[in-house]
């Protein structure tokens, strides 16, 4: 029976993707947001979804069957207040995903502090390429998804498998538990576990507890796949009541990669699996971290019954995820990359991957401390180590400058620490100043790696224009 579903805060990536999935499924979907602008506004309208500008209680009418409350929405929002006053049914985003899609599916939940978007997209593609016709929900734009060749963030299939990115962030203002605890995992992948989301988790113990709870949800017939190169992830095995397999680059794991070798824009490696399974495989991704992501996807595909040949074909035809070491352009011999990295470990791994792929080139790292974690002083020393692999580092002002000074990342101190380690680092006050500086100083053969979990003021296009 089709429902009328209203989204409060529809323009978030995950909220907008879910709205499109429900509309495709047959529901009547509308939504509001304070910031309705491209590309999400164009995407939602192309999906036939009614978009309402701003939050107004008049948007909440009697025809609405259920309201999805985004996790950025809190008391005082006029639409939320109207929902509560009128006793209209409301749910969090992960709740409606579970109730609509997952009870009748084989849920494959991809979790971890890093790598879950790429691993979800790759796992979904392996199953799709292998003929299993899965559904997929990913927190990014995967180039193998979508109808127009430009990529997409979801797929609705007829098979039982539902591959979903399992986010450990909280669900809604009325439910502070991790989203992935709603997803009914038959297979749970945990790539790695580190302290992150410092705005909602007090410390690593709190993060660890959320992942322990995820592992205990997997039924006895299911499978837990743990990244053995992360001690915290590997340690979750003790709490599992299902089969457990491990993956990584070291000894003693179920799924191991050896002999990593860069091949153009990709990586070749030798796979060692259970029962003596061995193969040489190619994945069009750079970096050790992406080989680990590929191992997780291979293990899932194998457990779902795909042959090694089908897995090999899927790996070779994977087209990647936008904003993951994405080349946005080249001007004057200077190549500009965009990456979503914002946690110190992700920053370090991304720099290392690009450095290994393009040795001998000067590497600029431009960073916007924007996420709730990267703005915080708790990662001060970690960032000083993370940027050590770059030749030149430029740090933008902290995006969340409302944080108390004692809790806020100290950018001048970070610059001093990097300089003391021999890295040419500086703080610049604006996107315009960064663009002007890089355009003036970059030379033929340089790589410019832009890292932020937001738009960074449109710096990518401005930098290419200035270089030209």
SVG drawing of the C-alpha trace seen along z (x, -y; Angstrom):
<svg xmlns="http://www.w3.org/2000/svg" viewBox="-6 -36 69 62">
<polyline fill="none" stroke="black" stroke-width="0.4" points="0.0,0.0 1.6,-3.3 2.3,-5.8 2.7,-9.5 6.1,-10.1 7.5,-13.4 11.2,-14.0 12.3,-16.7 15.9,-17.5 15.6,-15.8 18.8,-17.2 21.3,-15.2 23.0,-12.6 21.5,-9.6 18.1,-11.2 17.8,-12.2 18.9,-8.7 16.4,-7.0 13.7,-9.4 14.4,-8.4 14.4,-4.7 10.9,-5.0 9.6,-7.0 10.9,-4.3 9.3,-1.7 5.9,-3.3 5.5,-5.7 4.5,-9.3 7.5,-11.3 7.9,-14.9 10.4,-16.7 11.7,-20.0 15.1,-21.5 16.5,-24.8 19.1,-24.5 17.6,-23.2 20.2,-23.6 22.0,-21.6 23.1,-18.9 20.7,-17.3 17.8,-19.5 18.2,-18.5 18.6,-14.8 15.4,-14.8 13.3,-16.6 14.6,-14.2 13.2,-11.4 9.8,-13.1 10.0,-14.2 8.2,-17.4 10.7,-19.7 9.6,-22.3 11.9,-25.3 12.5,-25.9 10.8,-24.4 7.1,-25.4 4.4,-23.7 2.0,-24.2 4.1,-21.4 2.7,-18.9 -0.8,-18.0 -3.4,-15.3 -2.5,-13.3 1.0,-12.4 1.3,-8.8 4.8,-8.9 7.5,-11.5 11.2,-10.7 13.1,-13.0 16.8,-13.6 19.4,-13.3 20.3,-17.0 16.7,-18.0 16.0,-18.9 13.3,-20.3 12.2,-23.8 12.0,-22.9 8.5,-24.0 7.7,-20.9 8.9,-18.6 6.8,-20.5 3.7,-20.1 4.3,-16.4 4.6,-16.0 1.5,-18.2 -0.6,-16.2 0.6,-12.7 1.7,-11.9 3.8,-8.8 7.5,-9.6 10.6,-7.5 14.4,-7.9 16.0,-7.3 17.5,-3.9 14.2,-2.8 12.3,-3.2 15.1,-1.6 14.8,1.5 11.0,1.6 10.7,1.1 13.6,3.0 15.5,5.2 13.2,7.7 12.7,9.6 16.3,9.2 19.7,10.7 21.3,7.6 25.1,7.1 26.2,4.2 29.5,2.6 30.9,0.7 34.1,-0.7 35.7,-4.1 37.2,-4.2 36.6,-2.7 32.9,-1.8 31.7,-3.8 34.2,-2.3 33.7,1.2 29.9,0.9 30.0,-0.3 32.5,2.4 30.5,5.2 27.3,4.0 29.0,4.0 30.5,7.4 27.1,8.9 25.4,6.9 28.1,7.8 27.8,11.5 24.1,11.6 22.7,11.5 20.6,8.3 21.1,6.8 19.8,3.6 22.5,1.2 22.5,-1.9 25.8,-3.8 26.8,-7.1 28.5,-8.4 28.2,-8.5 29.3,-5.2 30.0,-5.3 28.6,-1.8 25.2,-2.8 22.6,-5.1 20.8,-5.2 22.6,-7.9 26.2,-6.9 27.0,-9.6 26.8,-7.4 24.3,-7.1 24.0,-6.3 21.4,-3.5 20.1,-0.5 16.8,1.4 17.2,5.0 15.0,8.1 17.5,10.3 17.5,11.0 20.9,9.3 20.7,5.7 24.2,4.1 24.1,1.1 26.7,-1.3 26.6,-1.0 27.2,-4.3 28.0,-4.5 26.7,-8.0 23.5,-8.5 20.0,-8.0 17.9,-11.0 17.4,-13.4 15.2,-10.9 17.5,-7.9 21.2,-8.4 22.2,-4.8 24.3,-4.0 22.4,-3.8 23.9,-0.4 22.2,1.2 18.9,1.0 20.1,2.9 19.6,6.5 22.9,7.8 23.2,11.3 26.8,10.4 28.6,7.6 31.9,6.2 34.0,4.1 37.0,2.7 38.6,1.0 37.7,-0.8 39.2,-4.1 38.0,-7.0 35.8,-9.3 32.7,-11.4 34.0,-13.2 30.7,-15.2 28.7,-12.1 31.2,-9.6 33.1,-10.4 36.1,-8.2 37.2,-5.0 35.4,-2.8 32.1,-4.3 32.9,-3.7 34.1,-0.2 30.8,0.6 28.8,-0.4 30.7,2.0 30.5,4.8 26.7,4.4 26.7,4.6 28.7,7.9 26.2,9.5 23.3,8.8 24.6,11.3 22.7,14.6 24.5,18.0 24.1,18.8 25.6,15.4 29.1,14.1 31.3,11.5 34.2,10.2 36.9,8.3 39.8,6.2 42.7,8.0 45.1,5.0 43.0,3.0 43.6,4.5 40.3,2.9 38.3,4.6 40.1,7.9 39.2,7.8 35.5,7.9 35.7,11.6 35.3,12.6 31.8,11.2 30.5,12.9 28.1,15.8 28.3,16.4 31.1,17.6 34.1,15.2 36.5,14.5 39.3,12.0 41.0,10.1 44.2,8.0 47.8,7.8 49.4,9.8 49.8,13.4 47.2,15.7 44.1,14.2 41.3,15.9 41.6,13.5 45.1,12.1 46.7,9.9 50.4,10.1 52.6,8.8 50.8,5.4 52.0,3.7 50.8,0.5 49.4,1.0 48.6,-2.4 45.6,-3.8 45.1,-0.5 46.7,2.2 47.5,5.8 47.8,8.3 47.8,12.0 44.8,13.2 45.1,16.0 41.7,17.3 40.3,20.3 40.9,23.9 44.0,22.9 42.3,20.5 44.9,18.3 44.6,15.8 46.2,12.7 43.7,9.9 43.5,6.3 41.4,3.6 41.3,0.1 42.0,-1.6 45.2,-2.9 46.6,-2.3 46.9,0.4 43.7,-0.7 41.7,-0.1 43.2,3.4 41.8,4.1 38.5,2.8 38.6,5.1 39.4,8.1 36.3,7.4 34.2,7.2 35.7,10.4 35.0,12.3 31.4,11.2 31.0,12.1 32.5,15.5 30.2,16.2 27.3,15.3 28.3,17.9 30.1,16.0 32.8,17.8 36.4,16.5 36.0,15.6 32.9,13.5 34.7,11.7 37.7,11.0 35.4,9.5 33.6,7.4 36.8,6.0 38.2,5.1 35.0,3.2 34.5,1.3 34.6,-2.4 35.1,-3.8 33.4,-6.4 33.4,-10.1 35.4,-12.2 37.8,-9.3 41.1,-10.4 39.0,-11.7 40.9,-13.7 38.9,-16.9 41.2,-18.3 44.6,-19.3 45.9,-22.7 49.5,-23.8 50.7,-20.3 49.2,-20.5 46.7,-17.8 44.0,-18.5 42.4,-15.7 39.4,-15.7 39.1,-13.4 36.6,-13.1 39.4,-12.4 38.9,-14.2 40.0,-11.8 43.8,-11.7 44.1,-8.1 42.2,-8.7 44.4,-11.7 47.6,-9.7 46.4,-6.8 45.2,-9.0 48.5,-10.9 50.5,-7.7 48.4,-6.2 48.9,-9.2 52.6,-9.4 53.1,-5.7 51.2,-6.1 53.0,-9.2 56.6,-9.1 58.9,-12.0 56.1,-14.6 55.6,-17.4 52.5,-16.8 50.4,-19.6 47.8,-18.8 45.0,-21.3 42.8,-20.6 39.6,-22.0 39.0,-21.0 35.2,-20.7 33.8,-17.5 32.8,-17.4 36.0,-15.4 38.5,-17.2 37.6,-20.5 38.6,-19.2 41.9,-19.4 41.7,-15.8 43.3,-14.9 45.9,-17.7 49.0,-15.4 47.5,-12.8 47.1,-15.4 50.7,-16.5 51.7,-12.9 49.1,-12.5 50.4,-15.3 54.0,-14.2 53.9,-12.5 53.1,-15.7 55.6,-18.2 53.5,-21.3 50.5,-21.6 47.9,-24.4 45.3,-24.4 42.1,-26.4 40.4,-28.0 38.5,-25.6 34.9,-25.4 33.2,-25.0 34.6,-28.1 31.8,-28.1 33.7,-25.3 35.3,-26.5 38.9,-27.4 40.2,-24.7 38.4,-22.1 39.2,-23.5 41.9,-22.3 44.8,-24.7 45.8,-25.4 48.9,-27.6 50.2,-25.0 49.7,-22.3 51.6,-24.4 54.4,-24.9 54.6,-21.1 54.6,-20.3 57.4,-22.9 59.4,-21.4 59.1,-18.0 60.4,-19.5 57.1,-20.0 56.4,-23.3 53.1,-24.2 51.1,-27.3 47.7,-28.5 45.7,-30.7 42.6,-32.7 40.3,-31.9 39.6,-29.8 40.6,-32.8 43.9,-33.1 44.6,-29.4 43.7,-29.5 45.9,-32.5 48.9,-31.0 48.7,-27.5 48.1,-29.0 51.1,-31.3 53.5,-28.6 52.4,-25.3 54.6,-24.2 54.4,-21.6 54.4,-18.1 52.7,-19.0 49.8,-17.1 47.3,-19.1 45.2,-16.9 42.1,-18.7 40.6,-17.1 37.4,-18.0 34.1,-16.3 32.3,-19.3 32.3,-21.6 35.4,-23.6 33.9,-26.8 34.1,-25.4 37.9,-25.4 38.4,-22.7 36.8,-24.7 38.3,-28.0 41.8,-26.4 41.5,-25.0 40.3,-28.3 43.1,-30.2 45.7,-27.7 44.4,-28.1"/>
</svg>
